[in-house]
Amino acid sequence: MDQERRAQWLRGVLDLCVLALVSRGESYGYELSQALRTHGLGTVQGGTLYPVLLRLQRSGLLSAHWREGRTGPARKYYRISPAGSAALRAATTDWNAFALSVGAILSEEPKR
Amino acid sequence: MNHDDWLAALTGELRRHGVGPDLTGHVVAEAATHLAESGEPPLRVFGPPEAYARAVADSLGGPDQRPPRRRPGPVRLAAQGVTKRYRGRTVLDRVDLTVRAGEIAAVVGANGAGKSTFLRICAGLLSPDSGTVRIDGTLGYCPQDGGTAEFLDPDEHFVLVGAGRGLSRRTARRDGRVKAAALDWTPPAGTQARHLSGGTRQKLNLVLAGLGEPDVLLLDEPYQGFDRGTYLDFWHEVWRWRDAGKAIVVVTHLLNQLDRVDIVLDLTASRERVA
C-alpha cells in the first residue's frame, strides 16, 4: 500500500482507534501499540502514539493513572471516561457514514 | 544515543518547550517504560528528543506555563495617523497603535507592507510624512540585521550600549551575559562580531535591545537564523519582559504566536482597506 496515503489516513483515525481499544479495557502505551499492529495498522511509533494519548487525556476522553508492575517498571494505564465513550459512539456513527460514502464513490461503475 | 542520554535530552527539551515539571516527569517516565518494555532504540521509537518534545507540546495546544496576565499599565507608545510615502507609493497610511506597559503588540503583514518602516519610525530613526509617535520612557530597538559593530566583541558591545543607558562597565557586561544565558548563549570573549554566525549576531542584537531594562522594546523579526529551541527561548524572554511591565512591539511574519500577544496590527489589512 502507498505508505504516504496510509499515514494520512491513519492520522485522521488514530485517536478513534485508540479510544476504541481502550474502551475494551484499560491499557498502556506499549500494549496499545502492539494491539494496533495486531489489528493490521502496522507499526505506530511511540512518537506518534503518546501525543495522541496525551491529547485524549487532556480533553477528558481518557483518564490515566500509574501502577507498579509486578515485574518491570511502573506503567501509565489509560481508561475511557464517560465523555470518551460518548465521543466514541458519535464518531463511530460518523465514520461508518463517511466510509460508506467513500466506498460508494470508489466502487461506482463507470458510465459507458 | 543510549536510553539515559536520550531521556535526559528529552527532559531538557520539554522544559524548553514550556512543559511544566510535573507533566515532564510523566512524559519521561512513560517513554522510559516503553523503551524498557519494547527494547527498541529511542530514536526509532520516538525520534530526536527535540522533535518528540515539540509533538508533546503541540498536543497540549501550547505551553502550559503561560505567564499570569496582569492589568496593563500606562500608555508607553502611542502612534497616531502615521503615514509614509516612498516615491509616490504610500507604504503606511494613517496607522494607529497604542501599547501599554505589560502588553505585547505584534506587527504583521506581507513583505513590503511597511512593517520595518513602521518600527523605524517608532524608534525615531525615520520621520513620518505625517502623524506622530509618542514614547513614554526609555527605548530599546532590535533591528532585523546590522546593528552590531564588526570589530567589537560581545562584551565590548555590552559596555558600549550600556554606557549609553547609564550602566557601568561591570553592570553592562554582567547584564549582557545574564540576558545572553536566557537565549542559551555564552558570548565568547574576544570574538569580534564579524566572526559570529548570523543567528548569534541576532542574539547579540536582542541582548543589546534589552540592556538596562528599557520601558519600551521594539523588535524587528529578531529571531532570524535562530534554531527552533532559541526561537522558543526568545518568546519566553518576551513574556518575561511583558510580566516585568514593559511595552513590546514585535514585527513578525509567523502567525502561530499571535494567540499569545495582546494586540495585532495587520499592515496588509490597512493597505487593502485603503486600496
Contacts between the chains, C-beta under 8 A, distances in Angstrom:
chain1	res1	chain2	res2	distance
A	28	B	33	7.6
A	29	B	30	6.2
A	29	B	33	7.5
A	29	B	34	5.4
A	30	B	33	7.2
A	30	B	34	5.1
A	30	B	37	4.6
A	30	B	38	5.8
A	33	B	34	8.0
A	33	B	38	7.8
A	45	B	44	7.2
A	45	B	45	5.5
A	45	B	46	7.0
A	45	B	47	7.6
A	46	B	31	6.7
A	46	B	34	5.2
A	46	B	38	7.9
A	46	B	45	4.3
A	46	B	46	5.0
A	47	B	45	6.6
A	47	B	46	4.2
A	47	B	47	4.6
A	47	B	51	7.2
A	47	B	52	5.2
A	47	B	55	6.2
A	48	B	55	7.9
A	50	B	27	7.3
A	50	B	30	6.4
A	50	B	31	7.1
A	50	B	34	7.7
A	50	B	46	7.9
A	50	B	56	7.4
A	51	B	55	4.6
A	51	B	56	5.7
A	51	B	58	7.1
A	51	B	59	3.9
A	52	B	59	7.3
A	54	B	27	7.5
A	54	B	56	6.4
A	54	B	59	4.8
A	54	B	60	7.0
A	55	B	59	4.4
A	55	B	60	7.9
A	58	B	59	7.4
A	58	B	60	6.4
A	58	B	61	7.8
A	66	B	29	7.8
A	72	B	33	7.8
A	72	B	36	6.4
A	72	B	37	6.5
A	73	B	29	7.9
A	73	B	32	6.6
A	73	B	33	4.6
A	73	B	36	5.3
A	73	B	37	7.7
A	74	B	29	7.2
A	74	B	33	6.8
A	75	B	33	5.6
A	76	B	26	6.9
A	76	B	29	7.5
A	76	B	30	4.9
A	76	B	33	7.2
